[in-house]
């Protein structure tokens, strides 16, 4: 009889240990800090497409301004001002932000037309290019 009681106590202690381990696992998951949301590739693709079709005054979109700037060296100041405003509103770079910096560049062959950058450039980044507009955009996080 004595031996049976000891076996039951060992079994009970084993169940208590298993339950304690399971509770610790659940507790560790619930207390763990969520990692900040990282920039997704589709967000950058969508941003580039929406910027290219963004319409300013006189029903001129950014894509047309890029063409005019490349071909005639006209409206480059307007294009730069519009792009700077769009970037600053869309990608907030500040202390404690997930986004550490960005680089938005439009080139024509070897000639750099616009280069807008802000913040610091880290080793973690997402990068996309739009070949027909010769546009590159990188977001650093």
VMD Tcl script that draws the C-alpha trace (Angstrom):
set ca {
  {0.00 0.00 0.00}
  {2.80 2.37 0.87}
  {4.41 1.91 -2.49}
  {1.18 2.70 -4.35}
  {0.83 5.99 -2.45}
  {4.37 6.96 -3.43}
  {3.64 6.25 -7.10}
  {0.53 8.41 -6.97}
  {2.50 11.28 -5.39}
  {5.18 11.02 -8.09}
  {2.49 11.05 -10.76}
  {0.84 14.08 -9.17}
  {4.19 15.91 -8.97}
  {4.84 15.10 -12.64}
  {1.47 16.56 -13.64}
  {2.19 19.73 -11.63}
  {5.59 20.13 -13.34}
  {4.06 19.68 -16.82}
  {1.34 22.25 -16.08}
  {3.96 24.70 -14.71}
  {6.06 24.38 -17.89}
  {3.01 24.97 -20.08}
  {2.06 28.06 -18.04}
  {5.61 29.41 -18.33}
  {5.54 28.99 -22.11}
  {2.22 30.85 -22.38}
  {3.46 33.54 -20.00}
  {6.65 34.07 -22.01}
  {4.62 34.52 -25.22}
  {2.26 36.99 -23.59}
  {5.04 39.11 -22.03}
  {7.25 39.19 -25.08}
  {7.39 42.61 -26.75}
  {6.09 42.69 -30.26}
  {8.72 43.49 -32.83}
  {7.98 46.67 -34.74}
  {6.26 46.20 -38.06}
  {8.80 45.98 -40.79}
  {8.16 47.55 -44.14}
  {6.63 45.10 -46.57}
  {7.70 44.94 -50.22}
  {4.18 45.45 -51.49}
  {3.97 48.73 -49.55}
  {6.91 50.11 -51.49}
  {5.54 48.86 -54.82}
  {2.14 50.41 -54.09}
  {3.78 53.65 -53.00}
  {5.78 53.96 -56.23}
  {2.72 53.25 -58.37}
  {0.58 55.74 -56.49}
  {3.28 58.42 -56.69}
  {3.59 58.00 -60.45}
  {-0.15 58.52 -60.88}
  {-0.45 61.31 -58.31}
  {-2.07 64.29 -60.02}
  {-1.15 67.88 -59.21}
  {-2.57 71.12 -60.53}
  {-3.71 71.33 -64.17}
  {-4.34 67.54 -64.27}
  {-0.66 66.74 -64.69}
  {0.56 63.61 -62.98}
  {4.02 62.91 -61.63}
  {4.81 60.54 -64.50}
  {4.28 63.42 -66.99}
  {6.43 65.73 -64.88}
  {9.23 63.16 -64.90}
  {9.06 62.97 -68.72}
  {9.12 66.76 -69.04}
  {12.01 67.01 -66.64}
  {14.00 64.33 -68.50}
  {13.26 65.59 -72.01}
  {13.07 69.35 -71.63}
  {14.61 70.14 -68.23}
  {11.31 71.81 -67.35}
  {9.18 71.51 -64.23}
  {12.01 69.86 -62.28}
  {11.50 72.23 -59.35}
  {7.78 71.49 -59.25}
  {8.49 67.76 -59.45}
  {11.05 67.95 -56.66}
  {8.74 69.97 -54.41}
  {5.80 67.60 -54.98}
  {7.89 64.48 -54.41}
  {9.45 65.91 -51.26}
  {5.99 66.66 -49.85}
  {4.67 63.21 -50.73}
  {7.68 61.47 -49.20}
  {7.58 63.44 -45.98}
  {3.87 62.78 -45.52}
  {4.10 59.08 -46.39}
  {7.36 57.95 -44.76}
  {7.80 59.56 -41.36}
  {11.43 59.50 -40.28}
  {11.92 60.50 -36.66}
  {13.36 59.29 -33.38}
  {11.73 56.02 -32.33}
  {10.13 55.44 -35.72}
  {10.31 52.10 -37.49}
  {11.54 53.90 -40.60}
  {15.09 55.15 -40.19}
  {15.49 56.74 -43.63}
  {14.71 56.66 -47.32}
  {16.29 57.40 -50.68}
  {14.18 58.31 -53.73}
  {16.10 58.70 -56.97}
  {15.15 59.42 -60.58}
  {17.83 59.07 -63.24}
  {18.04 59.47 -66.99}
  {20.83 57.23 -68.22}
  {23.88 58.48 -66.34}
  {22.28 61.80 -65.39}
  {20.75 62.03 -61.93}
  {17.60 64.14 -62.15}
  {16.30 63.96 -58.58}
  {17.78 62.49 -55.44}
  {15.72 62.94 -52.28}
  {17.02 61.30 -49.13}
  {16.32 61.65 -45.47}
  {17.46 59.96 -42.25}
  {20.13 57.37 -41.74}
  {20.90 54.47 -44.01}
  {21.04 51.15 -42.19}
  {21.84 47.67 -43.44}
  {18.15 46.74 -43.23}
  {16.20 48.08 -46.16}
  {13.65 47.32 -48.84}
  {14.43 48.47 -52.36}
  {12.36 48.74 -55.52}
  {12.87 50.24 -58.93}
  {10.50 51.24 -61.67}
  {12.34 50.67 -64.91}
  {10.11 52.66 -67.27}
  {10.47 55.79 -65.13}
  {14.07 54.98 -64.14}
  {13.06 55.49 -60.54}
  {14.54 53.78 -57.49}
  {13.25 53.90 -53.95}
  {14.78 52.41 -50.82}
  {13.33 52.49 -47.30}
  {15.69 51.83 -44.40}
  {14.43 50.39 -41.13}
}
mol new
graphics top color blue
foreach p $ca { graphics top sphere $p radius 0.5 }
foreach p [lrange $ca 0 end-1] q [lrange $ca 1 end] { graphics top cylinder $p $q radius 0.2 }
display resetview
